Amino acid sequence: MEDFLGILEDNRVKKKGTEERHFTLTLYAPDLATNLEIFNQQWDSKRPDKSKQQEQATATPAKTCQSLRPKPGVPFQAPPLPAYFIQRPEVSQSLKQSLLSEQTAKTGTLVVSAIYGLGGIGKSTLAAAIAHDPQVQTHFTDGILWATLGQQPDLLSFLSSWIQALGDHDYKPTNTNAASRHLQTLLFDKATLLVVDDAWNPDHVEPFRIGGAKCRVLVTTREAQIVGVTRYDLDVMNPSQALALLEEYGGSKLKGSDRKQAQALATTVGYLPLALELAAAQIADGISWQELLTDLQTEIARLETLDLPGAQEVDQKRRKHYSLVASFNLSLGRLPPAKFQQFAWLGVLPEDVSITPALGTTLWDVSAREARRTLQYFKSKALLLSGKSTNGSPTYQLHDLVHDMARRLLTAQAATGGEGSLPGLGLTWPQAHGQLLERYRKKNQNGLWHTLPDDGYSHSYLTWHLEKAGWVEDVHQLLQEETEAGRNGWYETCERLDKLGGFVKDLAKAWQLAEEAFCSSPTRSISLQCRYALMVSSLSSFLGHIPGELMAALVEKKIWTPVQALAYLQQIQYATHRAEALKQLAPKLPETLLSEALKIARAIIDQSDRARALSGLAPCLPEILPEALEVARAITDKSDRAYVLIRLAPQLPETIPEALEAARAITDKLDRVYRLSELAPQLPEILPEALDAARAITDEIDRANALSELAPQLPEILPEALEAARATNQSDRARALSRLARHLPEILPEVIEAAQATDESSRAIALSELAPNFPEILPEALKATRAITSKFSRGYGLRELAPQLPEMLLPQALEAAQAITDNKERAILLSKLAPQLGETLLSQALEVARAITDNTDRANALNEIGAQLSEILPEALDAARAIINDHSRARALSELAPKIPEILPEALEEARAITHDHSRATALIRLTPQLPQILPEALDAARAITDEWSQAHALSELAPQLPQILPEALDAARAITDEWSRANTLCELAPHFPEILPEALDAARALTNKFMRAIVLSKLAPHLPETLLPEVLETSRAIQSEYYRAEAFSGLIKNPHFSLQEDVSLWQEFLHTLACHDRQDFLIDLVNLSPTIISLGGKEALAAIVESIQDVSRWWA
């Protein structure tokens, strides 16, 4: 303190011994900068060394924050730190502690706000530094997600990108609430940091405040008031850090007068990082420190005078704001007029977009070369930031404050702020977006938006510009455009460009716009809402899983583009299949897409699957080999670890010993042989070891398989392998040889001979295994199988061959069926063959069936054939009557009774003769709809059942016809201990007895299994009284899984008392949820929704939906 007082004029009466403060700070000069400079010199000369050391400790040299390499498969979306990043350890350490504190654990959200609500203070950069911090990355082991919102965010787009980043490419949300709920499920047990950058509206943040106890949400904002959070107020840089930023930006240390003037300039702009960058860019452009300092002071004074005429004082918040505006005004005021206008046009772009030269050509209507130069020019002026490289080409981004300035200039009138203010372009928002769209319209064909050439931007943001321009009908038209082949044009384009996610986003936007139009145009609105719901359900049905081999073939034959194949690959739900498909597709991909394939591989969570995917990519991307090796070594399963290490060995020969060690450590002998065999091409010397391992296998079949696995690699040991296979016993020999035949087709005759020489069971198995790989042997295989004497083995072989047989061999198969003496085997084979037989062969099959001597088997065969030949029903009846087993005879007769009513008395007599209580009750109950007089008898039979569930089920089947037994049926149902069986039985009873509906509903709500709960609710819902519907609706809406919620909703809309007509928002919620059904189920839902559709939109809406069904069915057939 004494050191500080030393530079003040001491006016105390008594120089010591008094606490009264009488000091004067005398100005050294009339201008602020000189005063500050002299003050700093005086202070530096007076203050102690300790103070200087403390300041140096907080001034860290510019350097990139050392972050960990993100774990493979774990999302890391934080942006890179700028090249001139200055660490602020006193801030970052405090913020990190707050983020990981117990207080933030309670709230779940930490909000970094700017002191005084200032922009350009470094909130986003600090958040990025925190995300790159090794301790933070170690804490959040499941990754870091990032969304930069801005003033007009597309929330659904950000949420969808997070869903895909977490590896879920199947879920296609159509609204923000559904996307947020799904993210909550995905993040429930994960440790993930969710960064919501540049939030302006508290409502925009809420969908991102999700995740389980191990997640945290980090929000940056200027002034948004967000409740229930932990706050951290960020201040400006300190003087040393500000100077370090200026030096780092300029690339050299400042000395002498330049250093002093730089210090004064930093003070003038309030140590705001963005203002410092703008100043540094002007210095780099040749402006002197003194000139820039003078201009800044003049501009700040002008702004103060304009804003507060006559005011004597300006508070600190406003002064810092003026310094930033002044920095902008000076930077922009020095731009040439043409460049100034081009800068203003950047304001028409959305927040946080990547700007490319291709976009610049349309935005500014210039050549690609000129657009590239303009972007580089703005970058040199600190008006653009470097973005992520795309295919080796640079991209650029706008700081949010720079974007705000461009937006203001785009719409401001010329010189509205008075003399010296920056002129605007004077456009309205719709005009600005409309002009850009007109430039794009010139580039499409025949006025069709889906024909736009790809510039890396338009296909992602076209609907956004259409909406901002007020061209809403163009949005709807875009989603209906067709190609010459009658397909959906926008879908085909997005699919080709690997932007299927963008198509779903555009579909969601069009759906939202249709909803917003309900009040002004209800008919059009309802019909469009249903059209878009139908499109969503059709996509779910259409985007099935296509094998990797087929994808690779489609790319190779140029039927698909590589981008299209990658888009489909991401739709594969199971990681194992996705990894295998990626391995198959990788060799067909161009180099430019391999990085995208790598992202897909890294997103696979399971270690083994991810390692397999990486090993499949490794031949195409040698630089990822260390990463693949690291993942492979972490696999705990010995066989899987050896498998992946072996796949890596050709590219990493040094891992061969490690792979060999892993293979030798496998305890399962057959697996060990497989892995040694796979390693043998790199280590031929281990073949004897592999062969010894194979021979050491005691199980004959496994030994034969092992030998078959080894033989194809080394033709010189083929005789030994064959001898080893021949040395197995007869039952194994044929199978061992059949496995060899897949690799050595020339031994096929020997395999068939061996199969014929072995026991019949092995022969049947060997021949059936050969057939799929050698269709040409089907005639011989059929012949050999027919020659098998064992009725079981022959029947088994024929059953396995039957579905593979071509039409020309079916007569022979029928002959084989006729030759089978075992009645059951013959009946089973006829059942297998029947679906493939034409009319002529069916007649022959009928004759074969008639020859079956066992009545039960003959009846079964005749029933199968009778499905296509109804005239043989009397014959089937004769066969049923001849069945000796009372239960089988009763069942056969009861199944025939609905088709032949006159046999009912006979069927009843047979049912009564059954001695087993449950079977007798079941047979009697099956007959009661046609013979109501036997209800008491069926009831007695049901009461005699001892199993609690079977008895309750039988009673519940009888109860609708015998209301008086309801108490008994209820008692039986209530006595069931299994909660699912109890709830299901009550559900079966409830529709016929409204008085027990509340009890059934309670039982349904009590089910912990979400699938079972949804199924029971969907069964109950159509029968519930109006008084219970609100409760069921609430329970159904609480189901987290959208699919299961849709099942419950489907049941509700079948209830005649349930109405969506009075609540449009509830109608919209139902439609969005039901759209997750596949198209077939959703069409049924539409039928049940038709009363609501007519009520809300009229019959015209229903007619339009019929047309939509035709269109959508054509687009996704």
ChimeraX attribute file (.defattr): number of C-alpha atoms within 10 A of each C-alpha:
attribute: neighborCount
match mode: 1-to-1
recipient: residues
	/A:1	6
	/A:2	8
	/A:3	13
	/A:4	13
	/A:5	14
	/A:6	13
	/A:7	16
	/A:8	13
	/A:9	12
	/A:10	15
	/A:11	11
	/A:12	13
	/A:13	9
	/A:14	10
	/A:15	8
	/A:16	8
	/A:17	6
	/A:18	9
	/A:19	8
	/A:20	10
	/A:21	9
	/A:22	11
	/A:23	12
	/A:24	12
	/A:25	10
	/A:26	10
	/A:27	13
	/A:28	13
	/A:29	11
	/A:30	8
	/A:31	11
	/A:32	14
	/A:33	21
	/A:34	16
	/A:35	16
	/A:36	19
	/A:37	17
	/A:38	15
	/A:39	15
	/A:40	15
	/A:41	12
	/A:42	14
	/A:43	16
	/A:44	15
	/A:45	12
	/A:46	15
	/A:47	15
	/A:48	12
	/A:49	11
	/A:50	9
	/A:51	11
	/A:52	11
	/A:53	11
	/A:54	10
	/A:55	15
	/A:56	13
	/A:57	12
	/A:58	16
	/A:59	22
	/A:60	15
	/A:61	18
	/A:62	18
	/A:63	14
	/A:64	16
	/A:65	18
	/A:66	10
	/A:67	15
	/A:68	13
	/A:69	10
	/A:70	18
	/A:71	17
	/A:72	23
	/A:73	22
	/A:74	21
	/A:75	23
	/A:76	21
	/A:77	18
	/A:78	19
	/A:79	16
	/A:80	16
	/A:81	18
	/A:82	15
	/A:83	12
	/A:84	19
	/A:85	19
	/A:86	27
	/A:87	22
	/A:88	18
	/A:89	13
	/A:90	11
	/A:91	16
	/A:92	16
	/A:93	13
	/A:94	11
	/A:95	21
	/A:96	16
	/A:97	13
	/A:98	17
	/A:99	25
	/A:100	15
	/A:101	13
	/A:102	11
	/A:103	14
	/A:104	20
	/A:105	19
	/A:106	13
	/A:107	15
	/A:108	23
	/A:109	27
	/A:110	26
	/A:111	26
	/A:112	24
	/A:113	25
	/A:114	21
	/A:115	16
	/A:116	16
	/A:117	15
	/A:118	22
	/A:119	23
	/A:120	23
	/A:121	24
	/A:122	19
	/A:123	25
	/A:124	23
	/A:125	20
	/A:126	22
	/A:127	25
	/A:128	21
	/A:129	26
	/A:130	22
	/A:131	29
	/A:132	24
	/A:133	18
	/A:134	17
	/A:135	13
	/A:136	21
	/A:137	23
	/A:138	14
	/A:139	15
	/A:140	19
	/A:141	17
	/A:142	24
	/A:143	27
	/A:144	25
	/A:145	23
	/A:146	24
	/A:147	23
	/A:148	19
	/A:149	23
	/A:150	22
	/A:151	15
	/A:152	12
	/A:153	18
	/A:154	17
	/A:155	19
	/A:156	21
	/A:157	23
	/A:158	19
	/A:159	23
	/A:160	27
	/A:161	17
	/A:162	24
	/A:163	24
	/A:164	18
	/A:165	21
	/A:166	21
	/A:167	21
	/A:168	20
	/A:169	19
	/A:170	15
	/A:171	16
	/A:172	22
	/A:173	27
	/A:174	27
	/A:175	21
	/A:176	18
	/A:177	15
	/A:178	21
	/A:179	23
	/A:180	24
	/A:181	18
	/A:182	22
	/A:183	22
	/A:184	19
	/A:185	15
	/A:186	18
	/A:187	19
	/A:188	16
	/A:189	14
	/A:190	17
	/A:191	21
	/A:192	26
	/A:193	26
	/A:194	26
	/A:195	27
	/A:196	25
	/A:197	23
	/A:198	23
	/A:199	25
	/A:200	19
	/A:201	18
	/A:202	13
	/A:203	12
	/A:204	18
	/A:205	18
	/A:206	11
	/A:207	18
	/A:208	25
	/A:209	20
	/A:210	22
	/A:211	24
	/A:212	16
	/A:213	15
	/A:214	18
	/A:215	24
	/A:216	26
	/A:217	25
	/A:218	24
	/A:219	29
	/A:220	26
	/A:221	25
	/A:222	22
	/A:223	18
	/A:224	18
	/A:225	14
	/A:226	19
	/A:227	11
	/A:228	11
	/A:229	19
	/A:230	20
	/A:231	18
	/A:232	18
	/A:233	14
	/A:234	21
	/A:235	17
	/A:236	19
	/A:237	21
	/A:238	17
	/A:239	17
	/A:240	18
	/A:241	24
	/A:242	25
	/A:243	26
	/A:244	22
	/A:245	25
	/A:246	27
	/A:247	19
	/A:248	20
	/A:249	21
	/A:250	16
	/A:251	11
	/A:252	10
	/A:253	12
	/A:254	18
	/A:255	10
	/A:256	7
	/A:257	11
	/A:258	14
	/A:259	16
	/A:260	21
	/A:261	21
	/A:262	24
	/A:263	22
	/A:264	24
	/A:265	25
	/A:266	26
	/A:267	22
	/A:268	24
	/A:269	26
	/A:270	25
	/A:271	27
	/A:272	25
	/A:273	25
	/A:274	22
	/A:275	27
	/A:276	27
	/A:277	22
	/A:278	22
	/A:279	29
	/A:280	24
	/A:281	22
	/A:282	21
	/A:283	18
	/A:284	15
	/A:285	11
	/A:286	8
	/A:287	14
	/A:288	14
	/A:289	21
	/A:290	16
	/A:291	10
	/A:292	20
	/A:293	21
	/A:294	15
	/A:295	15
	/A:296	25
	/A:297	21
	/A:298	13
	/A:299	21
	/A:300	24
	/A:301	16
	/A:302	16
	/A:303	20
	/A:304	19
	/A:305	12
	/A:306	13
	/A:307	13
	/A:308	11
	/A:309	9
	/A:310	9
	/A:311	9
	/A:312	6
	/A:313	9
	/A:314	11
	/A:315	7
	/A:316	11
	/A:317	13
	/A:318	14
	/A:319	19
	/A:320	24
	/A:321	21
	/A:322	24
	/A:323	25
	/A:324	28
	/A:325	20
	/A:326	23
	/A:327	26
	/A:328	21
	/A:329	18
	/A:330	18
	/A:331	18
	/A:332	21
	/A:333	15
	/A:334	11
	/A:335	14
	/A:336	10
	/A:337	11
	/A:338	8
	/A:339	16
	/A:340	19
	/A:341	18
	/A:342	21
	/A:343	25
	/A:344	22
	/A:345	23
	/A:346	22
	/A:347	22
	/A:348	20
	/A:349	20
	/A:350	18
	/A:351	21
	/A:352	18
	/A:353	15
	/A:354	21
	/A:355	22
	/A:356	23
	/A:357	25
	/A:358	19
	/A:359	19
	/A:360	23
	/A:361	18
	/A:362	20
	/A:363	20
	/A:364	19
	/A:365	14
	/A:366	15
	/A:367	14
	/A:368	16
	/A:369	12
	/A:370	15
	/A:371	22
	/A:372	19
	/A:373	13
	/A:374	19
	/A:375	24
	/A:376	18
	/A:377	14
	/A:378	18
	/A:379	17
	/A:380	17
	/A:381	22
	/A:382	23
	/A:383	25
	/A:384	21
	/A:385	19
	/A:386	18
	/A:387	19
	/A:388	15
	/A:389	12
	/A:390	12
	/A:391	10
	/A:392	8
	/A:393	9
	/A:394	17
	/A:395	20
	/A:396	21
	/A:397	21
	/A:398	25
	/A:399	17
	/A:400	19
	/A:401	17
	/A:402	21
	/A:403	25
	/A:404	18
	/A:405	19
	/A:406	25
	/A:407	20
	/A:408	17
	/A:409	24
	/A:410	25
	/A:411	21
	/A:412	18
	/A:413	15
	/A:414	14
	/A:415	12
	/A:416	12
	/A:417	14
	/A:418	10
	/A:419	9
	/A:420	12
	/A:421	15
	/A:422	19
	/A:423	20
	/A:424	20
	/A:425	17
	/A:426	15
	/A:427	15
	/A:428	13
	/A:429	17
	/A:430	16
	/A:431	15
	/A:432	20
	/A:433	22
	/A:434	19
	/A:435	15
	/A:436	20
	/A:437	20
	/A:438	11
	/A:439	15
	/A:440	17
	/A:441	16
	/A:442	11
	/A:443	16
	/A:444	14
	/A:445	12
	/A:446	9
	/A:447	11
	/A:448	18
	/A:449	24
	/A:450	21
	/A:451	17
	/A:452	17
	/A:453	14
	/A:454	13
	/A:455	15
	/A:456	16
	/A:457	14
	/A:458	19
	/A:459	21
	/A:460	17
	/A:461	15
	/A:462	16
	/A:463	23
	/A:464	17
	/A:465	22
	/A:466	19
	/A:467	19
	/A:468	16
	/A:469	19
	/A:470	15
	/A:471	16
	/A:472	18
	/A:473	13
	/A:474	16
	/A:475	24
	/A:476	20
	/A:477	14
	/A:478	22
	/A:479	21
	/A:480	19
	/A:481	18
	/A:482	19
	/A:483	17
	/A:484	8
	/A:485	8
	/A:486	11
	/A:487	19
	/A:488	21
	/A:489	22
	/A:490	24
	/A:491	24
	/A:492	19
	/A:493	22
	/A:494	20
	/A:495	21
	/A:496	18
	/A:497	19
	/A:498	19
	/A:499	19
	/A:500	21
	/A:501	20
	/A:502	19
	/A:503	20
	/A:504	21
	/A:505	22
	/A:506	25
	/A:507	23
	/A:508	24
	/A:509	22
	/A:510	26
	/A:511	25
	/A:512	17
	/A:513	19
	/A:514	24
	/A:515	20
	/A:516	13
	/A:517	15
	/A:518	17
	/A:519	9
	/A:520	9
	/A:521	13
	/A:522	18
	/A:523	22
	/A:524	18
	/A:525	23
	/A:526	27
	/A:527	25
	/A:528	22
	/A:529	23
	/A:530	25
	/A:531	21
	/A:532	25
	/A:533	26
	/A:534	28
	/A:535	24
	/A:536	27
	/A:537	22
	/A:538	23
	/A:539	19
	/A:540	18
	/A:541	16
	/A:542	13
	/A:543	13
	/A:544	14
	/A:545	15
	/A:546	16
	/A:547	17
	/A:548	23
	/A:549	14
	/A:550	14
	/A:551	25
	/A:552	23
	/A:553	15
	/A:554	18
	/A:555	18
	/A:556	16
	/A:557	10
	/A:558	10
	/A:559	11
	/A:560	15
	/A:561	19
	/A:562	23
	/A:563	19
	/A:564	22
	/A:565	24
	/A:566	24
	/A:567	20
	/A:568	19
	/A:569	25
	/A:570	20
	/A:571	18
	/A:572	22
	/A:573	16
	/A:574	11
	/A:575	20
	/A:576	17
	/A:577	18
	/A:578	25
	/A:579	27
	/A:580	18
	/A:581	24
	/A:582	29
	/A:583	24
	/A:584	20
	/A:585	27
	/A:586	25
	/A:587	16
	/A:588	18
	/A:589	19
	/A:590	12
	/A:591	13
	/A:592	11
	/A:593	14
	/A:594	17
	/A:595	13
	/A:596	13
	/A:597	22
	/A:598	20
	/A:599	15
	/A:600	22
	/A:601	26
	/A:602	24
	/A:603	21
	/A:604	24
	/A:605	17
	/A:606	14
	/A:607	21
	/A:608	23
	/A:609	24
	/A:610	27
	/A:611	33
	/A:612	28
	/A:613	30
	/A:614	32
	/A:615	31
	/A:616	25
	/A:617	26
	/A:618	24
	/A:619	18
	/A:620	16
	/A:621	16
	/A:622	13
	/A:623	10
	/A:624	15
	/A:625	18
	/A:626	13
	/A:627	16
	/A:628	25
	/A:629	20
	/A:630	12
	/A:631	22
	/A:632	25
	/A:633	18
	/A:634	12
	/A:635	18
	/A:636	11
	/A:637	13
	/A:638	18
	/A:639	21
	/A:640	22
	/A:641	24
	/A:642	28
	/A:643	25
	/A:644	27
	/A:645	30
	/A:646	28
	/A:647	21
	/A:648	28
	/A:649	19
	/A:650	16
	/A:651	14
	/A:652	16
	/A:653	13
	/A:654	11
	/A:655	16
	/A:656	19
	/A:657	14
	/A:658	16
	/A:659	25
	/A:660	19
	/A:661	13
	/A:662	23
	/A:663	27
	/A:664	22
	/A:665	13
	/A:666	19
	/A:667	11
	/A:668	12
	/A:669	18
	/A:670	22
	/A:671	20
	/A:672	23
	/A:673	30
	/A:674	22
	/A:675	24
	/A:676	30
	/A:677	27
	/A:678	20
	/A:679	25
	/A:680	21
	/A:681	14
	/A:682	14
	/A:683	14
	/A:684	15
	/A:685	10
	/A:686	16
	/A:687	21
	/A:688	11
	/A:689	16
	/A:690	25
	/A:691	21
	/A:692	13
	/A:693	20
	/A:694	28
	/A:695	18
	/A:696	12
	/A:697	17
	/A:698	10
	/A:699	13
	/A:700	18
	/A:701	18
	/A:702	19
	/A:703	25
	/A:704	30
	/A:705	23
	/A:706	28
	/A:707	32
	/A:708	26
	/A:709	21
	/A:710	24
	/A:711	22
	/A:712	18
	/A:713	17
	/A:714	13
	/A:715	12
	/A:716	10
	/A:717	15
	/A:718	18
	/A:719	11
	/A:720	14
	/A:721	25
	/A:722	19
	/A:723	12
	/A:724	18
	/A:725	26
	/A:726	17
	/A:727	13
	/A:728	17
	/A:729	14
	/A:730	18
	/A:731	20
	/A:732	25
	/A:733	28
	/A:734	31
	/A:735	28
	/A:736	29
	/A:737	28
	/A:738	28
	/A:739	20
	/A:740	27
	/A:741	22
	/A:742	17
	/A:743	14
	/A:744	15
	/A:745	12
	/A:746	11
	/A:747	16
	/A:748	18
	/A:749	12
	/A:750	14
	/A:751	25
	/A:752	23
	/A:753	14
	/A:754	22
	/A:755	29
	/A:756	21
	/A:757	15
	/A:758	20
	/A:759	20
	/A:760	24
	/A:761	21
	/A:762	22
	/A:763	31
	/A:764	31
	/A:765	21
	/A:766	28
	/A:767	28
	/A:768	24
	/A:769	18
	/A:770	23
	/A:771	21
	/A:772	13
	/A:773	11
	/A:774	15
	/A:775	13
	/A:776	10
	/A:777	17
	/A:778	20
	/A:779	16
	/A:780	13
	/A:781	26
	/A:782	24
	/A:783	14
	/A:784	20
	/A:785	27
	/A:786	24
	/A:787	13
	/A:788	19
	/A:789	14
	/A:790	15
	/A:791	19
	/A:792	17
	/A:793	21
	/A:794	26
	/A:795	28
	/A:796	20
	/A:797	28
	/A:798	26
	/A:799	22
	/A:800	19
	/A:801	22
	/A:802	21
	/A:803	13
	/A:804	14
	/A:805	20
	/A:806	12
	/A:807	11
	/A:808	9
	/A:809	14
	/A:810	18
	/A:811	14
	/A:812	16
	/A:813	22
	/A:814	23
	/A:815	14
	/A:816	20
	/A:817	27
	/A:818	22
	/A:819	13
	/A:820	23
	/A:821	14
	/A:822	18
	/A:823	21
	/A:824	20
	/A:825	21
	/A:826	28
	/A:827	27
	/A:828	19
	/A:829	24
	/A:830	28
	/A:831	20
	/A:832	18
	/A:833	23
	/A:834	20
	/A:835	14
	/A:836	15
	/A:837	19
	/A:838	11
	/A:839	10
	/A:840	8
	/A:841	16
	/A:842	21
	/A:843	14
	/A:844	16
	/A:845	25
	/A:846	19
	/A:847	13
	/A:848	22
	/A:849	26
	/A:850	18
	/A:851	14
	/A:852	23
	/A:853	14
	/A:854	17
	/A:855	22
	/A:856	23
	/A:857	22
	/A:858	27
	/A:859	29
	/A:860	21
	/A:861	28
	/A:862	30
	/A:863	25
	/A:864	20
	/A:865	25
	/A:866	18
	/A:867	13
	/A:868	13
	/A:869	15
	/A:870	13
	/A:871	10
	/A:872	15
	/A:873	19
	/A:874	12
	/A:875	16
	/A:876	25
	/A:877	19
	/A:878	14
	/A:879	26
	/A:880	27
	/A:881	21
	/A:882	15
	/A:883	20
	/A:884	13
	/A:885	13
	/A:886	19
	/A:887	20
	/A:888	19
	/A:889	23
	/A:890	28
	/A:891	22
	/A:892	22
	/A:893	28
	/A:894	25
	/A:895	17
	/A:896	20
	/A:897	19
	/A:898	13
	/A:899	11
	/A:900	14
	/A:901	12
	/A:902	10
	/A:903	15
	/A:904	18
	/A:905	13
	/A:906	15
	/A:907	25
	/A:908	20
	/A:909	12
	/A:910	23
	/A:911	28
	/A:912	19
	/A:913	13
	/A:914	20
	/A:915	12
	/A:916	13
	/A:917	16
	/A:918	20
	/A:919	20
	/A:920	25
	/A:921	27
	/A:922	19
	/A:923	25
	/A:924	29
	/A:925	25
	/A:926	19
	/A:927	22
	/A:928	18
	/A:929	13
	/A:930	13
	/A:931	14
	/A:932	13
	/A:933	10
	/A:934	15
	/A:935	19
	/A:936	13
	/A:937	15
	/A:938	26
	/A:939	20
	/A:940	13
	/A:941	24
	/A:942	27
	/A:943	19
	/A:944	15
	/A:945	20
	/A:946	12
	/A:947	11
	/A:948	15
	/A:949	19
	/A:950	18
	/A:951	22
	/A:952	29
	/A:953	24
	/A:954	24
	/A:955	30
	/A:956	27
	/A:957	20
	/A:958	24
	/A:959	23
	/A:960	17
	/A:961	14
	/A:962	15
	/A:963	12
	/A:964	10
	/A:965	16
	/A:966	19
	/A:967	11
	/A:968	15
	/A:969	25
	/A:970	20
	/A:971	12
	/A:972	23
	/A:973	26
	/A:974	20
	/A:975	13
	/A:976	19
	/A:977	11
	/A:978	10
	/A:979	16
	/A:980	19
	/A:981	16
	/A:982	23
	/A:983	27
	/A:984	23
	/A:985	26
	/A:986	28
	/A:987	27
	/A:988	20
	/A:989	27
	/A:990	24
	/A:991	19
	/A:992	17
	/A:993	14
	/A:994	14
	/A:995	11
	/A:996	16
	/A:997	22
	/A:998	14
	/A:999	16
	/A:1000	25
	/A:1001	24
	/A:1002	11
	/A:1003	21
	/A:1004	27
	/A:1005	20
	/A:1006	13
	/A:1007	16
	/A:1008	11
	/A:1009	11
	/A:1010	14
	/A:1011	16
	/A:1012	18
	/A:1013	26
	/A:1014	26
	/A:1015	17
	/A:1016	26
	/A:1017	31
	/A:1018	25
	/A:1019	21
	/A:1020	26
	/A:1021	27
	/A:1022	20
	/A:1023	22
	/A:1024	22
	/A:1025	16
	/A:1026	13
	/A:1027	9
	/A:1028	13
	/A:1029	19
	/A:1030	11
	/A:1031	12
	/A:1032	22
	/A:1033	16
	/A:1034	10
	/A:1035	18
	/A:1036	23
	/A:1037	18
	/A:1038	11
	/A:1039	17
	/A:1040	15
	/A:1041	17
	/A:1042	22
	/A:1043	17
	/A:1044	24
	/A:1045	26
	/A:1046	26
	/A:1047	24
	/A:1048	28
	/A:1049	24
	/A:1050	27
	/A:1051	21
	/A:1052	26
	/A:1053	24
	/A:1054	19
	/A:1055	18
	/A:1056	13
	/A:1057	14
	/A:1058	17
	/A:1059	18
	/A:1060	18
	/A:1061	16
	/A:1062	11
	/A:1063	10
	/A:1064	14
	/A:1065	12
	/A:1066	13
	/A:1067	17
	/A:1068	18
	/A:1069	14
	/A:1070	19
	/A:1071	22
	/A:1072	25
	/A:1073	24
	/A:1074	28
	/A:1075	29
	/A:1076	28
	/A:1077	25
	/A:1078	17
	/A:1079	23
	/A:1080	12
	/A:1081	15
	/A:1082	22
	/A:1083	17
	/A:1084	11
	/A:1085	21
	/A:1086	22
	/A:1087	13
	/A:1088	18
	/A:1089	20
	/A:1090	16
	/A:1091	18
	/A:1092	20
	/A:1093	24
	/A:1094	17
	/A:1095	14
	/A:1096	22
	/A:1097	19
	/A:1098	18
	/A:1099	15
	/A:1100	14
	/A:1101	23
	/A:1102	20
	/A:1103	12
	/A:1104	17
	/A:1105	21
	/A:1106	12
	/A:1107	14
	/A:1108	20
	/A:1109	17
	/A:1110	10
	/A:1111	19
	/A:1112	21
	/A:1113	15
	/A:1114	12
	/A:1115	20
	/A:1116	14
	/A:1117	10
